[in-house]
């Protein structure tokens, strides 16, 4: 069942607070259940919020934070100590393929193209 506007708003605020303060997306094994626990809600409500209220899904939502963390790491010069994949793993990506797919979806280019630009 859909969330009412007030409930959705409160849940979305709590979700963003958790994402920014606790940074659960850095955990490569993060699941919808884990995130729901951190936000003090149910899997079902969190899924409804993401899908119906925020027009995204769990993986795209999490990967947008991971991609932003990767870009921030680049800006901070972390590639000097780490490979692209090493930095991607630090940002919560489990595999090269999931990282490249998510990065391309978010930026419209490959990590190498992004680094060169």
Secondary structure, 3 states (H helix, E strand, C coil): CCCCHHHHHHHHHHHHHHHHHCCHHHCCCCCHHHHHHHHCCCHHHHHHHHHHHCCCCHHHHHHHHHHHHHHHHHHCCHHHCCCHHHHHHHCCCCCHHHHHHHHHHHHCCCHHHHHHC
